[in-house]
Amino acid sequence: KKMSDEEPAPSTGRKTTENTLFGMGNPLLDISAVVDKDFLDKFGLKSNDQILAEDKHKALFEEIVKRNKVEYHAGGSTQNSVKIAQWMIQKPHKVATFFGCIGTDHFGKILKKKAEEAHVDAHYYEQNEEPTGTCAACITGDNRSLVANLAAANCYKKEKHLDLDSNWELVKKAKVYYIAGFFLTVSPESILKVAKHASDNNKIFSMNLSAPFISQFFYEPLMKVMPYVDILFGNETVSETSALLYFQTDDIAEIAKKTRNLPKENTKRQRVVVFTQGKDDTVATVGFLYALVQDQTLEECIRAGHYAANVIIRRVGCTFPEKPDYH
């Protein structure tokens, strides 16, 4: 980890209560199965990769569910993040809220059940135009090839979901907000509404740069949200890609410093920039959120991040033991 700042996270002396952590993103049902090289070759997949599904992958999803040892897990970057934070917190249940769009189908039902089992307070926008988004994890040995089909996740509508009074009340209840950059491709206006609320009410809004293509092709919406970002997560490849766009440097510490100093609306909180340089960067973010929700110092947040990454990196998919062993 390289930090842009050594100060502890600002304290608001809060207790962990229901709906303290709010996340919004692309809910995907992870479908994992062990496959062979022939299966990968058939669909033109590399053994260790992450791609968006194309038409030619349609049959892949139909085939993988017929495997005899197929596993289903609630997935999607942000949904996984709040799920792990909830797991580390344990009690009370429903500390984490999650918004996203699913289909009114069998996979949507599984996703709802999985969120419930993880004790996450998921409120999905349900529509029947597109099926629930899925991510096929084709496992060969120690490698996994991920093929994501966003489908319904792409159909989130601010005015049909986020703007509804009952849903907005849940947003208002939160003290810490986390949204992955992936959601900028779906509903930047939803992100902006939540980010402005956090900023106006001196609450913590955090975001992840997610993947190089976000800062390359969604630079404008990203920069619109940036003034409201209190904590920015990224890994070294993402930060370097972003840096080429506006900093002309590839020194990570320098990028962190310059990113911290970008214009900011809420001047009561100095922006904190966290760039991970480990194998599984997104998971480190999550443990960080767990400590943040409990109002811990920055150092403690990072320690919790390392713990979560260390546990989950050894397992298939985003799964974890029944209880954390974290002190």
Buried (B, 14 or more C-beta within 10 A) or exposed (E): EBBBBEEBBBEEEEEBEBBBBBBBBBBBBBBBBBBEEEBBEBBEBEBEEEEEBEEEBEEBBEBBBEBEEEBBBBBBBBBBBBBBBBBBBEEBBBBBBBBBBBBBBEBBBBBBEBBBEBBBBBBBBBBEEBBBBBBBBBBBEEEBBBBBBBBBBBBBBBEEBBEBEEBBEBBEBBBBBBBBBBBBBBBBEBBBBBBBBBBEEEBBBBBBBBBBBBBEEBBEBBBBBBBBBBBBBBBBBBBBBBBBEBBEBEEBEEBBBBBBEBEBBBEEBBBBBBBBEBEBBBBBBBBBBBBBBBBBBBBBBBBBBBBBBBBBEEEEBBBBEEEBEBE
